[in-house]
Each structure stands twice: as C-alpha cells, then as structure tokens.
Amino acid sequence: MERLRVAVLGMGVMGTNHAIVYQGLAETALAAAVETNPERADSVRRQFGVPVYSSVEQLLDETDFDAVSICLPDPAHVEPAVALAQAGKHLLVEKPLATTLEGCDAIIAAAERNSVKLMVGFTLRFDPRYYSVHEAVAGGEVGEPVYMYARRNNLLAGARRLAGRVTLPFFLQVHDIDAMRWMGGSEISRVYACAARKVLNDLGVDDVVVSSLHFRDGSVGCIESNWILPDSLPARFDFRLEVVGTHGRATIDLESQGVAVHDGTRMRELDPMFSPVLYDRQPPILREELRHFAACVLQDRTPTVGGADGKAATAVALAIEESLRLGQPVDVDYG
C-alpha cells in the first residue's frame, strides 16, 4: 500500500496530535517535523524518532516528503504554506487558513498554480455529532433553517497559555462560523458583535464575544464564546450547537460527555471523541480528518473543506473584529 509521507510544522499541542495520527495511520508515515523551540524539538525527536528541523528551508533541503500539516500560530501560516506549495507539497492548514484575506488568497493561488491539494483543518466537519446534525438538516428533517446558535466556551487556563496571541473570533468562533455555513448552506452577509473585558485586561483581549449573524437566505444566527470558565470546571469546555428549522430542531450539547473520573479530590470529564489516545491511536475526529486528507492526495480527490471555505471563515471573523472595533453592524467582505 502506498503511504503518504507527511511533515508537521509546529509541534505544540495540535502539531503533536497530528504527528501521533500520521504515525498510526496505515495510509501515512511521519517523515519529519519543524520546531524552533530547541527543548521541544529534542522531545519530538525522542517521542517520534524522526528528524526535526528549525526551518522550512532545511526541511525541503534534507527530507523527502509529499505533504505537510501546518500547525503554526495563526498569523504564521502564509509564508510557509506558499513556499511548500511552490515545492509541490500538498497542504493541510490548521484553522484559520490565514488571518487576512490577502493571506488566504496567496495560499489558495499557490496551491492552484502548483496543482497541490489544499485542505483546512476544521475538525467539526469530522465530528460524528456535528456530521449527524448536518445530515439531518441536509435531509430536511428540521425543515429550512431559520435560526442557529452556537456556544464555544473554554477554561481560563487556555487564555492564559495563549497569552493574548490570538483573538476569540479566530481561536473559537471560526469553528462555528464554518459549521453554520456548512449546516445552513448559506453565506453570512452581515455581523454585529459585542464584547466584555473584566478578567483578561492584562492580556489585552476580550473575555467574551457574542456575535449575531445574518445569512443571505434570510436566516439568523448567534455565536457566543468565552475563555474565562473556572479552571476547576470538570469539563474542559462548554460547547453547544442548535439548529431551529421551519418544522423541527436539532441540538448538540457537549458540556457533559458521559465520561467522568474522580481522583478523590476533584472530578474531570473526558470527551471520548477527541481526547484520549486509545491503544496508541488518536480518537475518531482528528484521525478521520487526517485520513480524509491522505485519501484526497493518494486518490486525487477534492477535500471536503478547502481553501474557499477557509477564506470565507476568515472573512466572517474579520468582520466580527471590525464590528467590535466600530461598535456597529458590518457587512462581510469576501474579497
């Protein structure tokens, strides 16, 4: 069986998860990694037994590979993605594709010019719970969507770890922006967002952002996100999605996963679809996403979530940030 040789750029939490999956899939082989932090690079060498480089240039010079997962910080996607596409490497770019429309266009154009696959890492597309609701909506079980609501709230420790390097629209809301476009089948035409700051003033970021969305088909939506939940909360997050249609309703509630562990001092809840490594294999969501990427390359298929989807989500997130800045509704500019 032909195996896709994949490199991973950025070996933080998500990059490490990608590497675990690539080593575990029958369709892929982890070829190398890029990590600029020396201590983390040494740890990656020990854990995965592959070469770890300090730059994309060194990776291209010294390793034979076919594709790459880009798991770098949000603003750092464009330059390596373009360089790797020009070298003929297929691209999986973690969300967001880029933080500017110009950056999205540069990546998309480079992938098209060099005939390489481009996929954006929106994991909700591969979550069985979100996929089931998508299929129910697409099959007409709730009727025509009228209203959608999403909640994506994280622990305070996550915001402190990220230390102001990202914003809520790009870190959390972008997931549900893509999910709502996918669920409802309509683009978002206008947004109006508000925010509050009481906890994270020292980081210069919002505690909470609530965004109202107007879709081109006349439906409306709302996305609520914060990253100030108490770290003692048993669940590491509070996620929800609701689709109300002309004759029905579909919901996802992920605060309680039905799996809890108590160590005698505190309780923690686990998401069995995403969190645990099961017999050295990552759980279904990320595994299915990366398997899909590999299949698209090996079988010359079109990724289910491509550059246009990534650019659309970025356009909406930028409009939300502009609405926050101006304090008024903003039309979405898709460029």
C-alpha positions in Angstrom: 0.0 0.0 0.0 1.3 3.4 -0.9 1.9 5.6 2.1 1.8 9.4 2.2 4.9 10.9 3.7 3.9 13.9 5.8 5.8 16.5 7.7 4.4 18.6 10.6 5.2 22.3 11.1 4.8 23.4 14.7 4.9 20.8 17.4 2.6 22.4 20.0 -0.5 20.6 21.2 -2.2 20.3 17.8 1.0 19.6 15.9 1.9 16.7 18.3 -1.6 15.3 17.8 -1.2 15.4 14.1 2.1 13.6 14.4 0.6 10.9 16.6 -2.1 10.3 14.0 0.3 10.2 11.0 2.4 7.6 12.7 -0.7 5.5 13.5 -2.5 5.5 10.1 -1.8 2.8 7.6 -2.0 5.4 4.8 0.6 7.7 6.2 4.1 8.0 7.5 5.5 10.8 9.6 8.6 12.0 7.7 9.8 14.9 9.8 8.8 17.9 11.9 9.7 21.6 12.1 10.0 23.2 15.5 12.0 26.2 16.5 12.0 25.7 20.3 15.2 23.6 21.0 13.8 21.8 24.1 10.6 20.9 22.3 12.5 19.8 19.2 14.6 17.4 21.4 11.4 16.0 22.9 9.9 15.4 19.5 13.0 13.5 18.3 12.7 11.2 21.3 9.0 10.7 21.0 8.6 10.2 17.3 12.1 9.2 16.1 12.1 11.5 13.1 14.3 14.4 12.1 13.3 17.8 13.5 14.4 20.9 11.6 14.4 24.6 12.6 13.1 25.9 9.3 11.0 25.1 6.2 14.1 25.6 4.1 16.1 23.0 5.9 13.1 20.6 5.8 12.9 21.0 2.0 16.6 20.6 1.6 17.1 17.5 3.7 13.8 15.4 3.7 11.8 13.7 1.0 8.1 14.1 1.8 4.8 14.5 0.0 2.5 16.7 2.2 2.5 18.8 5.3 0.3 19.8 8.2 0.8 23.4 9.1 0.1 23.8 12.9 1.9 27.1 13.4 0.4 30.1 15.2 -2.4 31.7 13.3 -0.5 34.7 11.7 2.4 32.4 10.6 0.6 30.2 8.1 1.0 32.2 4.8 4.8 32.2 4.1 5.5 28.5 4.8 2.3 27.4 3.0 3.2 29.3 -0.1 6.8 28.1 -0.1 5.7 24.5 0.4 3.0 24.7 -2.3 5.7 26.0 -4.7 7.8 23.0 -3.8 4.9 20.7 -4.8 3.8 19.7 -1.3 0.2 19.1 -0.5 -1.2 21.3 2.3 -3.3 20.7 5.4 -3.5 24.1 7.1 -4.9 24.2 10.6 -7.7 26.7 11.1 -7.8 29.6 10.4 -6.3 29.4 6.9 -4.9 32.9 7.4 -5.8 36.0 9.4 -6.2 38.2 6.4 -8.0 37.8 3.1 -4.7 38.6 1.2 -3.1 35.8 3.1 -5.9 33.4 2.2 -5.7 34.4 -1.5 -1.9 33.9 -1.5 -2.2 30.3 -0.2 -5.1 29.4 -2.4 -3.3 30.8 -5.5 -0.1 29.0 -4.7 -1.9 25.7 -4.3 -3.8 26.1 -7.6 -0.7 27.2 -9.5 1.3 24.2 -8.3 -1.6 21.7 -8.6 -1.4 20.6 -4.9 -4.3 19.7 -2.6 -5.3 22.4 0.0 -7.4 21.4 3.0 -8.3 23.5 6.0 -8.4 21.8 9.5 -12.0 22.4 10.6 -12.4 19.4 12.9 -16.1 19.8 13.3 -16.6 18.6 9.8 -15.3 15.2 11.0 -17.0 15.1 14.4 -19.7 12.4 14.2 -22.0 14.5 16.3 -21.8 17.6 14.1 -21.9 15.4 11.0 -25.1 13.8 12.2 -26.8 17.1 12.6 -25.5 18.3 9.2 -27.1 15.2 7.6 -30.4 15.7 9.4 -30.5 19.3 8.3 -29.5 18.4 4.7 -32.1 15.7 4.6 -34.9 18.1 5.5 -35.6 16.7 8.9 -35.8 20.1 10.6 -37.1 22.0 7.5 -35.4 25.1 6.2 -33.0 26.6 8.8 -34.4 29.7 10.5 -32.1 30.2 13.5 -28.7 28.7 14.5 -27.0 29.1 17.9 -23.5 28.0 18.9 -21.7 28.2 22.2 -17.9 27.6 22.4 -16.5 28.4 25.9 -13.1 27.4 27.2 -11.2 27.4 30.5 -9.3 30.5 31.7 -6.0 28.4 31.7 -6.2 28.2 27.9 -6.5 32.0 27.5 -3.5 32.4 29.9 -1.5 29.9 28.0 -2.2 31.7 24.7 -1.2 35.0 26.3 -3.0 37.3 24.0 -1.5 35.9 20.8 -5.0 35.1 19.4 -8.5 36.5 19.5 -11.8 34.8 20.3 -13.2 35.2 16.7 -10.2 33.5 15.2 -9.5 31.0 18.0 -13.0 29.8 18.9 -15.7 31.4 16.8 -14.1 30.4 13.5 -15.1 26.8 14.2 -18.8 27.6 14.4 -18.7 30.1 11.6 -17.6 27.2 9.3 -20.1 24.8 11.0 -23.0 27.2 10.4 -22.1 27.8 6.8 -21.9 24.1 6.3 -25.1 23.3 8.2 -27.3 26.1 6.7 -25.8 26.1 3.2 -25.9 29.9 3.1 -23.2 32.6 3.4 -23.1 35.1 6.2 -23.8 38.6 4.8 -23.7 40.8 7.9 -22.5 40.6 11.5 -22.9 42.6 14.7 -20.7 41.7 17.7 -20.3 42.9 21.3 -17.7 42.0 23.9 -16.8 42.4 27.6 -13.4 42.7 29.4 -13.2 42.2 33.1 -10.7 39.3 33.6 -8.1 39.4 30.8 -7.4 43.1 30.7 -3.8 42.4 31.3 -3.6 40.4 28.0 -5.5 43.0 26.0 -8.1 40.5 24.8 -11.8 40.2 25.3 -13.3 37.8 27.9 -16.4 37.1 25.9 -17.6 37.8 22.4 -21.2 37.4 21.3 -21.8 37.7 17.5 -25.1 37.9 15.7 -25.1 36.7 12.1 -27.4 37.5 9.2 -27.4 34.9 6.4 -28.1 35.6 2.7 -31.1 33.3 2.8 -32.8 35.4 5.5 -32.0 33.1 8.5 -30.1 34.4 11.5 -27.6 33.0 14.0 -25.7 33.7 17.2 -22.2 32.6 18.3 -21.2 33.0 22.0 -17.6 32.4 23.1 -15.6 33.0 26.1 -12.3 31.7 27.6 -12.8 32.6 31.3 -14.6 29.5 32.6 -13.2 28.4 36.0 -10.2 26.0 35.7 -11.9 23.8 38.3 -14.8 23.1 36.0 -14.9 19.3 35.5 -15.4 19.6 31.7 -12.6 21.4 29.9 -15.1 23.3 27.8 -18.8 24.1 27.2 -19.8 23.6 23.6 -23.3 23.6 22.1 -25.0 23.9 18.7 -28.7 24.3 17.9 -30.4 24.5 14.5 -34.1 25.5 14.5 -35.9 25.0 11.3 -39.3 25.6 9.8 -40.7 22.4 11.3 -38.0 20.9 13.6 -34.9 21.3 15.7 -31.5 19.6 16.1 -29.1 20.2 19.0 -25.6 19.1 20.2 -24.6 19.6 23.8 -21.0 18.8 24.7 -20.5 20.1 28.2 -21.2 16.7 29.7 -19.7 13.7 27.8 -21.0 11.0 30.0 -17.4 10.0 30.9 -16.1 11.3 34.3 -13.1 10.4 36.5 -12.8 11.4 40.2 -9.3 11.1 41.8 -10.5 11.7 45.4 -10.0 15.5 45.2 -11.7 16.6 42.0 -13.7 15.4 39.1 -12.8 15.7 35.4 -14.9 14.9 32.4 -13.4 13.4 29.1 -14.5 13.8 25.5 -14.1 10.3 24.1 -14.4 11.6 20.6 -11.3 13.8 20.8 -9.3 13.5 24.0 -7.9 10.0 24.8 -5.3 8.1 22.9 -6.8 4.7 22.5 -4.3 1.8 22.2 -1.8 4.3 20.7 -4.3 5.7 18.3 -5.9 9.1 18.3 -9.7 9.1 18.7 -12.1 9.4 15.7 -12.3 13.2 15.0 -8.7 14.1 14.2 -8.0 10.6 12.8 -10.8 10.8 10.3 -9.8 14.4 9.3 -6.2 13.4 8.5 -7.3 10.1 6.9 -9.5 12.2 4.6 -6.6 14.5 3.7 -4.4 11.5 2.9 -7.1 9.9 0.8 -7.6 13.1 -1.2 -3.9 13.2 -2.0 -3.4 9.4 -2.7 -6.7 9.1 -4.7 -6.7 12.5 -6.3 -9.9 13.6 -4.6 -11.1 17.1 -3.6 -11.0 17.8 0.1 -14.4 18.3 1.7 -13.2 21.6 3.3 -10.9 23.6 1.0 -9.4 27.0 0.5 -12.7 28.7 -0.3 -14.2 27.5 3.0 -11.1 28.7 4.9 -11.2 32.1 3.2 -15.0 32.5 3.9 -14.5 31.8 7.6 -11.6 34.3 7.8 -13.8 36.9 6.1 -16.5 36.5 8.7 -14.1 36.5 11.6 -12.5 39.7 10.3 -16.0 41.3 10.0 -16.7 40.3 13.6 -13.5 42.0 14.7 -14.3 45.1 12.7 -17.8 45.2 14.3 -16.2 45.0 17.7 -13.9 47.9 16.8 -16.7 50.1 15.4 -19.5 49.1 17.7 -21.9 48.7 14.9 -23.1 46.1 12.3 -20.6 45.3 9.5 -21.2 43.7 6.1 -18.9 40.7 5.4 -16.3 41.4 2.7 -15.4 38.2 1.0 -12.9 39.9 -1.3 
